[in-house]
Amino acid sequence: MRRLFRIATAIVGAMWGTSCIENTIPYPVVEIELLSLEGEGFTAQIDPVGRVATLILEEEVDPAAVEIRAATISNEGRSSLPLVGVHDLREQKQVILSRYQEYRWTLRATQQIERTFQVEGQIGQTEIDPESRTATLYVAEGTDLSAIRVTALKLGPRGVTTMTPSAEELTDFRSVRFVYLQYPALHGATERWQLYVLETDIKAQITAADLWATRAYLYGAAEAGTAVGFRYREQGTTPWLDAPEAEQVGGTFTSVVTGLKPETAYEFVAYSNSDLSPVVTGTTEPTAPLTNGGFEFWSQRNEIVYPYLDEASAYWGTGNVGAAIVGVTLTEGVADIRPGSAGARAARLSSKFASVLGVGKFAAGNLFVGSYVRNDGTNGIVHFGRPFTRRPVALRGWVKYHCGTVDRVSKQPPTETMQEGDPDCGMIFIALGDWTAAEFGGTAESPVEIATRRIEETAFNTESHAVIAYGELPLRQSVEEWMEFTIPLDYRSTSRIPTHLVLVCSSSRYGDYFTGSTQSVMWLDDFELVY
């Protein structure tokens, strides 16, 4: 130890003695990222790929005075401007984050203001254009425009808007009416809105018809308070069938027709009392199966088990590549199939502590639609998703689960606290969405990147704007015998068409946080998409 001290001292002395020599030792490359922004009245969305931080403001927040109370930057990075404080975000700002290198980030804000304009006897929905500051709606032909009763009017942020004249003072709409708004973001200025109430001879109309494989979501417009609904028939047949009773809200109404045939042309008509809309024609979508949903196809190369026969047919991925470094297999095909299965194999997912001489990390048994990309030291990087443009309504399959007791805790998951001795939690979840590689870090084939080294930033976000539909099955206790399950998909839009499917199964839900039980095992068989 004494000799080492002398060597170190000699090196330091040499450095001081040669201080006039140019330092040509390169600085290490340290990626600096903005990890989080916190404050009242907004939520922050951080895009590390595009280096953009977007603050989604609540209606009452003044964009010119957004208060950020806490900010987290990775790797001891510095910011070119103080992030904590009050910011004018009516225009986006450029921020330089740095340590050894500089990284340009964009700080911006968006604010969604809920706007409404409704009158008695209205037909259909109001057309509101914030850019031109116009709001237009329709009433039946022959309506007395000089005696219109406004039932709802909100054009500015909730709770902080002064409007002149008031809704009660607006009655005569024989010509355009002007409304003047003032709220904090205007800072003394005034916004002028134009309100139009126009007559139409349309008594009933279909405003949208979203056709899936076996169902149709129908949207109609008619005068409020009339008897409304839809009828439908397969094209080329004579009798019309009544759609399920429509749900009516003001001058709009909706209904869902089920039991349709895939890839079949149908006709639809809306009615209001005895008045009929023009006929709308559309064709239902085809269905698509889930690739290798029976988990029949497996292969092994270099002692690594893969859930496919060859790379060309790869659809599912596992963490086996990472675990193979220490000779562990997390996921494999087994002959323990569910009763009545036409196949010969099922999948078994086992959570384990992957280590060499006791040094390693906890890893969950996992199976996901996508690919394992590479090892990142003792961490892993995976890409979720495969191209998929159909709209199933559920995932059905079979599962067994041995729920172990948590014996490994590394990082705490964001939604709950797990301690040693707690029961583990298995998870199956499915999502459909329109993720892009540019925003979510993956590839065109599998666009969502998950990196366990940065799991707090890259964990799959079920509330992302790119998620169109989502469903999950958490397993918090053992299921000793094969159990059939159905996971309904909750769609956030009936018109958006997905580009990709994400499906993830894990014997320990928080394996990405290296937390779970080494006794947890999950068996899966015969997954299928329900339309």
ROBADO-769364 format. One line per field, with one value per residue (C-alpha): residue number from 0; z, y, x. Coordinates in nm, 2 decimals, decimal comma. Layout:
<nodes>
pos c(NUM	...)
Z c(Z	...)
Y c(Y	...)
X c(X	...)
</nodes>
This chain:
<nodes>
pos c(0	1	2	3	4	5	6	7	8	9	10	11	12	13	14	15	16	17	18	19	20	21	22	23	24	25	26	27	28	29	30	31	32	33	34	35	36	37	38	39	40	41	42	43	44	45	46	47	48	49	50	51	52	53	54	55	56	57	58	59	60	61	62	63	64	65	66	67	68	69	70	71	72	73	74	75	76	77	78	79	80	81	82	83	84	85	86	87	88	89	90	91	92	93	94	95	96	97	98	99	100	101	102	103	104	105	106	107	108	109	110	111	112	113	114	115	116	117	118	119	120	121	122	123	124	125	126	127	128	129	130	131	132	133	134	135	136	137	138	139	140	141	142	143	144	145	146	147	148	149	150	151	152	153	154	155	156	157	158	159	160	161	162	163	164	165	166	167	168	169	170	171	172	173	174	175	176	177	178	179	180	181	182	183	184	185	186	187	188	189	190	191	192	193	194	195	196	197	198	199	200	201	202	203	204	205	206	207	208	209	210	211	212	213	214	215	216	217	218	219	220	221	222	223	224	225	226	227	228	229	230	231	232	233	234	235	236	237	238	239	240	241	242	243	244	245	246	247	248	249	250	251	252	253	254	255	256	257	258	259	260	261	262	263	264	265	266	267	268	269	270	271	272	273	274	275	276	277	278	279	280	281	282	283	284	285	286	287	288	289	290	291	292	293	294	295	296	297	298	299	300	301	302	303	304	305	306	307	308	309	310	311	312	313	314	315	316	317	318	319	320	321	322	323	324	325	326	327	328	329	330	331	332	333	334	335	336	337	338	339	340	341	342	343	344	345	346	347	348	349	350	351	352	353	354	355	356	357	358	359	360	361	362	363	364	365	366	367	368	369	370	371	372	373	374	375	376	377	378	379	380	381	382	383	384	385	386	387	388	389	390	391	392	393	394	395	396	397	398	399	400	401	402	403	404	405	406	407	408	409	410	411	412	413	414	415	416	417	418	419	420	421	422	423	424	425	426	427	428	429	430	431	432	433	434	435	436	437	438	439	440	441	442	443	444	445	446	447	448	449	450	451	452	453	454	455	456	457	458	459	460	461	462	463	464	465	466	467	468	469	470	471	472	473	474	475	476	477	478	479	480	481	482	483	484	485	486	487	488	489	490	491	492	493	494	495	496	497	498	499	500	501	502	503	504	505	506	507	508	509	510	511	512	513	514	515	516	517	518	519	520	521	522	523	524	525	526	527	528	529	530)
Z c(0,00	0,08	-0,26	-0,43	-0,24	-0,37	-0,72	-0,70	-0,54	-0,82	-1,09	-0,92	-0,90	-1,26	-1,36	-1,16	-1,30	-1,66	-1,62	-1,92	-2,15	-2,34	-2,20	-2,48	-2,27	-2,42	-2,19	-2,14	-2,34	-2,08	-2,21	-2,02	-2,01	-1,85	-1,64	-1,48	-1,42	-1,14	-1,03	-0,98	-1,27	-1,53	-1,62	-1,80	-2,09	-2,15	-2,49	-2,45	-2,82	-2,95	-2,64	-2,59	-2,26	-2,30	-2,01	-2,05	-1,87	-1,69	-1,81	-1,52	-1,56	-1,72	-2,00	-1,94	-1,57	-1,54	-1,21	-1,21	-0,86	-0,92	-1,20	-1,23	-1,47	-1,52	-1,45	-1,26	-1,57	-1,56	-1,74	-1,93	-1,76	-1,41	-1,47	-1,12	-1,12	-1,32	-1,70	-1,99	-2,22	-2,47	-2,69	-2,66	-2,51	-2,59	-2,30	-2,31	-2,08	-2,03	-1,84	-2,07	-2,39	-2,46	-2,55	-2,68	-2,54	-2,61	-2,33	-2,44	-2,32	-2,46	-2,32	-2,41	-2,35	-2,35	-2,55	-2,59	-2,77	-2,76	-2,82	-2,78	-3,09	-3,22	-3,49	-3,47	-3,31	-3,30	-3,52	-3,32	-3,48	-3,22	-3,49	-3,66	-3,33	-3,48	-3,35	-3,58	-3,52	-3,70	-3,62	-3,82	-4,12	-4,01	-3,66	-3,52	-3,51	-3,32	-3,02	-2,98	-2,63	-2,55	-2,33	-2,29	-2,38	-2,28	-2,50	-2,26	-1,98	-1,70	-1,39	-1,51	-1,82	-1,84	-2,12	-2,27	-2,34	-2,12	-2,25	-2,10	-2,30	-2,64	-2,80	-3,15	-3,40	-3,73	-3,79	-3,65	-3,28	-3,13	-2,79	-2,62	-2,38	-2,13	-1,92	-1,76	-2,07	-2,27	-2,02	-2,07	-2,44	-2,57	-2,78	-3,02	-3,11	-3,38	-3,31	-3,60	-3,58	-3,92	-4,06	-4,23	-4,42	-4,30	-4,05	-3,98	-4,09	-4,02	-3,92	-3,89	-3,93	-3,79	-3,92	-3,75	-3,83	-3,66	-3,53	-3,64	-3,43	-3,56	-3,50	-3,60	-3,58	-3,56	-3,38	-3,00	-2,84	-3,15	-3,17	-3,32	-3,41	-3,69	-3,92	-4,11	-4,35	-4,54	-4,89	-5,14	-4,89	-4,85	-4,48	-4,26	-3,91	-3,61	-3,44	-3,06	-2,89	-2,95	-2,68	-2,74	-2,61	-2,74	-3,12	-3,15	-3,10	-3,11	-3,13	-3,17	-3,40	-3,33	-3,49	-3,83	-4,08	-4,15	-4,50	-4,58	-4,72	-4,52	-4,55	-4,27	-4,23	-3,95	-3,86	-3,67	-3,62	-3,97	-4,15	-4,29	-4,37	-4,69	-4,69	-4,59	-4,72	-4,57	-4,56	-4,24	-4,18	-4,21	-3,90	-3,83	-3,60	-3,33	-3,47	-3,28	-3,02	-2,93	-2,84	-3,05	-3,21	-3,03	-3,12	-2,94	-3,06	-2,85	-2,55	-2,58	-2,61	-2,87	-2,90	-3,28	-3,53	-3,70	-3,72	-4,03	-3,84	-3,52	-3,37	-2,99	-2,78	-2,44	-2,20	-2,25	-2,45	-2,15	-1,89	-2,10	-1,99	-1,66	-1,81	-1,71	-1,92	-1,81	-2,08	-2,26	-2,43	-2,23	-2,28	-1,99	-2,21	-2,11	-2,12	-2,47	-2,65	-3,01	-2,97	-2,80	-2,64	-2,39	-2,26	-1,91	-1,76	-1,45	-1,24	-1,13	-0,98	-1,26	-1,12	-1,13	-0,79	-0,63	-0,82	-1,06	-1,09	-1,05	-1,38	-1,45	-1,67	-1,97	-2,32	-2,54	-2,89	-3,01	-2,99	-2,75	-2,89	-2,69	-2,35	-2,18	-1,92	-1,67	-1,81	-2,13	-2,41	-2,58	-2,85	-2,80	-3,08	-3,42	-3,71	-3,67	-3,82	-3,70	-3,41	-3,19	-2,88	-2,65	-2,59	-2,48	-2,36	-2,08	-1,78	-1,47	-1,21	-0,90	-0,71	-0,51	-0,21	-0,30	-0,21	-0,43	-0,41	-0,61	-0,73	-0,62	-0,89	-0,95	-0,87	-0,55	-0,28	-0,27	0,02	0,09	0,21	0,00	-0,26	-0,62	-0,91	-1,25	-1,54	-1,89	-2,08	-2,44	-2,62	-2,96	-3,07	-3,33	-3,17	-3,39	-3,36	-3,38	-3,06	-2,87	-2,96	-3,13	-3,49	-3,76	-3,69	-3,31	-3,22	-2,84	-2,67	-2,31	-2,14	-1,79	-1,71	-1,77	-1,67	-1,49	-1,82	-2,07	-1,88	-2,10	-2,05	-2,07	-2,07	-2,37	-2,64	-2,88	-2,70	-2,87	-2,67	-2,36	-2,13	-1,86	-1,63	-1,30	-1,11	-0,74	-0,62	-0,74	-1,01	-0,96	-1,25	-1,60	-1,62	-1,93	-1,93	-2,14	-2,13	-2,28	-2,48	-2,37	-2,68	-2,64	-3,00	-3,24	-3,55	-3,50	-3,66	-3,49	-3,65	-3,39	-3,14	-2,80	-2,58	-2,27	-2,02	-1,71	-1,41	-1,20	-1,30	-1,18	-1,32	-1,51	-1,17	-1,06	-0,80	-0,75	-0,64	-0,76	-0,69	-0,94	-1,24	-1,52	-1,78	-2,10	-2,38	-2,67	-2,69	-2,95	-3,05	-3,02	-3,28)
Y c(0,00	0,24	0,18	0,25	0,58	0,68	0,60	0,81	1,09	1,07	1,09	1,39	1,56	1,50	1,65	1,97	1,99	1,98	2,21	2,41	2,11	2,11	1,86	1,63	1,37	1,36	1,42	1,12	1,12	1,16	1,18	1,45	1,42	1,60	1,33	1,52	1,85	1,90	2,17	2,24	2,28	2,07	1,73	1,69	1,46	1,40	1,28	1,18	1,09	1,43	1,61	1,78	1,85	1,93	2,07	2,00	2,28	2,27	2,52	2,76	2,79	3,11	3,00	3,32	3,23	2,85	2,76	2,47	2,37	2,08	1,95	1,65	1,63	1,31	1,26	1,58	1,79	2,16	2,38	2,70	2,86	2,80	2,54	2,59	2,91	3,09	3,06	3,24	2,95	3,12	3,05	2,75	2,79	2,64	2,49	2,37	2,08	2,00	1,85	1,77	1,80	2,02	1,89	2,12	2,06	2,23	2,34	2,40	2,41	2,30	2,38	2,21	2,43	2,26	2,48	2,44	2,62	2,47	2,59	2,44	2,24	2,20	1,95	1,77	1,89	2,24	2,32	2,51	2,65	2,81	2,94	3,16	3,19	3,08	2,85	2,73	2,51	2,42	2,42	2,29	2,49	2,73	2,79	3,14	3,27	3,58	3,37	3,12	2,99	2,92	2,62	2,61	2,85	2,82	2,95	3,03	2,86	2,73	2,96	3,24	3,38	3,70	3,68	3,97	3,94	3,65	3,34	3,46	3,79	3,60	3,53	3,69	3,50	3,63	3,75	3,67	3,74	3,85	3,75	3,91	3,71	3,81	3,58	3,59	3,46	3,76	4,01	4,28	4,21	4,09	3,78	3,82	3,51	3,48	3,27	3,14	2,97	2,85	2,67	2,33	2,12	1,80	1,62	1,33	1,23	0,98	1,19	0,89	0,51	0,33	-0,02	-0,29	-0,66	-0,76	-0,43	-0,08	0,23	0,47	0,84	1,05	1,40	1,52	1,77	1,73	1,56	1,37	0,99	0,89	0,57	0,37	0,08	-0,15	-0,44	-0,64	-0,49	-0,67	-0,78	-0,63	-0,61	-0,33	-0,43	-0,20	-0,11	-0,12	0,17	0,49	0,70	1,06	1,37	1,70	1,69	1,39	1,01	0,70	0,32	0,01	-0,28	-0,61	-0,95	-0,84	-1,05	-0,96	-0,83	-0,77	-0,46	-0,31	-0,02	0,21	0,48	0,71	0,84	1,12	1,06	0,96	1,14	0,93	1,02	0,93	0,57	0,52	0,21	0,06	-0,27	-0,44	-0,51	-0,85	-1,03	-1,13	-1,41	-1,38	-1,52	-1,83	-1,77	-2,14	-2,12	-2,43	-2,31	-2,30	-2,34	-2,34	-2,20	-2,17	-2,30	-2,00	-2,09	-1,88	-1,86	-1,92	-2,16	-1,91	-1,54	-1,50	-1,61	-1,42	-1,26	-1,31	-1,22	-1,31	-1,20	-1,53	-1,37	-1,15	-1,43	-1,66	-1,47	-1,65	-1,97	-1,91	-1,97	-1,77	-1,87	-2,20	-2,43	-2,72	-3,02	-2,91	-2,80	-2,68	-2,94	-2,99	-2,80	-2,91	-2,82	-3,00	-2,71	-2,43	-2,15	-2,15	-1,83	-1,85	-1,56	-1,62	-1,45	-1,46	-1,45	-1,57	-1,64	-1,47	-1,14	-1,06	-0,93	-1,06	-1,13	-1,20	-1,48	-1,29	-1,33	-1,03	-0,94	-0,78	-0,84	-0,85	-0,60	-0,63	-0,65	-0,32	-0,44	-0,63	-0,45	-0,52	-0,33	-0,46	-0,33	-0,39	-0,43	-0,57	-0,42	-0,48	-0,28	-0,48	-0,40	-0,70	-0,65	-0,89	-1,13	-1,48	-1,75	-1,99	-1,94	-2,11	-1,92	-2,00	-1,67	-1,66	-1,45	-1,14	-1,21	-0,96	-0,59	-0,35	-0,05	0,04	0,04	0,37	0,26	0,06	-0,04	-0,40	-0,53	-0,87	-1,11	-0,96	-1,18	-1,13	-1,02	-1,18	-0,97	-1,01	-0,69	-0,61	-0,27	-0,14	0,19	0,41	0,44	0,57	0,48	0,85	0,92	0,60	0,49	0,16	0,06	0,07	-0,30	-0,27	0,10	0,10	0,08	-0,04	0,00	-0,14	0,09	0,38	0,21	0,51	0,69	0,41	0,20	0,12	0,41	0,28	0,65	0,75	0,95	0,67	0,40	0,34	0,04	-0,14	-0,43	-0,62	-0,92	-0,89	-1,22	-1,15	-1,51	-1,86	-2,02	-2,39	-2,53	-2,41	-2,11	-1,96	-1,58	-1,30	-0,95	-0,69	-0,41	-0,06	0,16	0,53	0,60	0,40	0,57	0,55	0,25	0,10	0,05	-0,19	-0,46	-0,48	-0,79	-0,86	-1,15	-1,16	-1,40	-1,10	-0,77	-0,55	-0,75	-0,44	-0,29	-0,61	-0,67	-0,99	-1,35	-1,62	-1,88	-1,72	-1,93	-1,86	-2,11	-1,98	-2,16	-2,09	-1,72	-1,58	-1,24	-1,20	-0,99)
X c(0,00	0,29	0,44	0,11	0,09	0,44	0,34	0,02	0,22	0,47	0,20	0,04	0,38	0,45	0,12	0,19	0,54	0,41	0,11	0,22	0,17	-0,16	-0,41	-0,50	-0,68	-1,04	-1,34	-1,57	-1,89	-2,17	-2,53	-2,72	-3,10	-3,38	-3,55	-3,84	-4,02	-4,27	-4,51	-4,88	-5,11	-4,93	-4,80	-4,47	-4,40	-4,03	-3,91	-3,54	-3,51	-3,63	-3,49	-3,83	-4,00	-4,37	-4,58	-4,94	-5,11	-5,45	-5,70	-5,66	-5,28	-5,15	-4,90	-4,71	-4,64	-4,58	-4,41	-4,17	-4,09	-3,85	-3,63	-3,41	-3,12	-2,92	-2,55	-2,50	-2,57	-2,62	-2,88	-2,81	-3,11	-3,26	-3,54	-3,69	-3,89	-4,16	-4,15	-4,33	-4,41	-4,63	-4,33	-4,11	-3,76	-3,42	-3,23	-2,87	-2,79	-2,42	-2,14	-1,86	-2,07	-2,37	-2,72	-2,99	-3,34	-3,67	-3,91	-4,26	-4,62	-4,96	-5,30	-5,62	-5,92	-6,26	-6,50	-6,87	-7,16	-7,50	-7,86	-8,20	-8,32	-7,96	-7,89	-7,56	-7,24	-7,10	-6,80	-6,55	-6,23	-5,99	-5,76	-6,03	-6,22	-6,55	-6,82	-7,10	-7,40	-7,72	-8,09	-8,39	-8,51	-8,79	-8,65	-8,71	-8,35	-8,45	-8,55	-8,27	-8,20	-7,83	-7,80	-7,42	-7,14	-6,77	-6,49	-6,21	-6,03	-6,25	-6,28	-6,07	-6,25	-6,46	-6,71	-6,92	-7,21	-7,31	-7,49	-7,82	-7,79	-7,74	-8,08	-8,10	-7,89	-8,04	-7,68	-7,34	-7,30	-6,97	-6,84	-6,54	-6,32	-6,06	-5,84	-5,49	-5,30	-5,43	-5,27	-5,53	-5,59	-5,93	-6,02	-6,32	-6,52	-6,79	-7,10	-7,32	-7,65	-7,76	-8,06	-8,04	-8,30	-8,13	-8,35	-8,12	-7,77	-7,49	-7,19	-6,95	-6,95	-6,64	-6,65	-6,44	-6,43	-6,76	-6,90	-6,99	-6,98	-7,24	-7,27	-7,57	-7,71	-8,07	-8,28	-8,26	-8,56	-8,68	-8,70	-8,37	-8,18	-8,01	-8,10	-7,86	-7,85	-7,60	-7,57	-7,78	-8,04	-8,39	-8,50	-8,36	-8,26	-8,28	-7,96	-7,95	-8,11	-7,92	-7,77	-7,87	-7,69	-7,84	-7,85	-7,62	-7,67	-7,46	-7,51	-7,29	-7,40	-7,23	-7,24	-7,14	-6,94	-6,57	-6,49	-6,86	-7,04	-7,32	-7,56	-7,66	-7,93	-8,02	-8,37	-8,53	-8,90	-9,01	-8,72	-8,43	-8,08	-7,90	-7,77	-7,41	-7,22	-6,91	-6,71	-6,60	-6,24	-6,07	-5,94	-5,58	-5,46	-5,19	-4,87	-4,76	-5,03	-5,01	-4,64	-4,57	-4,25	-3,91	-3,55	-3,21	-2,88	-2,56	-2,76	-3,01	-3,38	-3,58	-3,96	-3,94	-3,79	-3,55	-3,48	-3,70	-4,01	-3,93	-4,23	-4,20	-3,89	-3,76	-3,48	-3,30	-3,02	-2,93	-2,97	-2,75	-2,45	-2,47	-2,62	-2,98	-3,29	-3,59	-3,85	-3,89	-4,13	-4,27	-4,50	-4,73	-5,02	-5,37	-5,65	-5,80	-5,52	-5,46	-5,10	-4,80	-4,62	-4,68	-4,46	-4,31	-4,17	-3,96	-3,82	-3,46	-3,16	-2,91	-2,56	-2,20	-2,05	-2,35	-2,30	-2,59	-2,94	-3,30	-3,47	-3,83	-3,95	-4,08	-4,24	-4,32	-4,42	-4,10	-3,73	-3,44	-3,19	-2,87	-2,71	-2,62	-2,37	-2,59	-2,90	-3,09	-3,25	-3,57	-3,80	-4,18	-4,43	-4,49	-4,69	-5,06	-5,36	-5,66	-5,89	-5,97	-6,19	-6,01	-5,73	-5,82	-5,59	-5,49	-5,26	-5,12	-4,93	-4,73	-4,71	-4,39	-4,29	-4,08	-3,72	-3,55	-3,60	-3,38	-3,58	-3,93	-4,19	-4,36	-4,72	-4,67	-4,42	-4,30	-4,11	-3,95	-4,22	-4,49	-4,67	-4,53	-4,75	-4,76	-4,88	-5,02	-5,10	-5,19	-5,19	-5,27	-5,13	-4,96	-4,61	-4,33	-3,96	-3,87	-4,06	-4,03	-3,67	-3,72	-3,74	-4,01	-4,08	-4,08	-4,10	-4,11	-3,77	-3,74	-3,40	-3,37	-3,07	-3,31	-3,63	-3,77	-3,77	-3,84	-4,10	-4,40	-4,65	-5,01	-5,13	-4,93	-5,10	-4,99	-5,20	-5,53	-5,64	-5,52	-5,61	-5,43	-5,46	-5,26	-5,21	-5,16	-5,21	-5,14	-5,35	-5,26	-5,47	-5,50	-5,74	-5,90	-5,90	-6,03	-5,88	-6,11	-5,95	-6,05	-6,04	-5,98	-6,10	-6,32	-6,18	-5,80	-5,64	-5,34	-5,00	-4,86	-4,95	-4,77	-4,83	-4,62	-4,62	-4,41	-4,39	-4,29	-4,46	-4,18	-3,89	-3,78	-3,71	-3,52	-3,79	-3,99	-3,97	-3,73	-4,01	-4,26	-4,35	-4,61	-4,74	-4,91	-5,10	-5,33	-5,35	-5,60	-5,74	-6,12	-6,30)
</nodes>
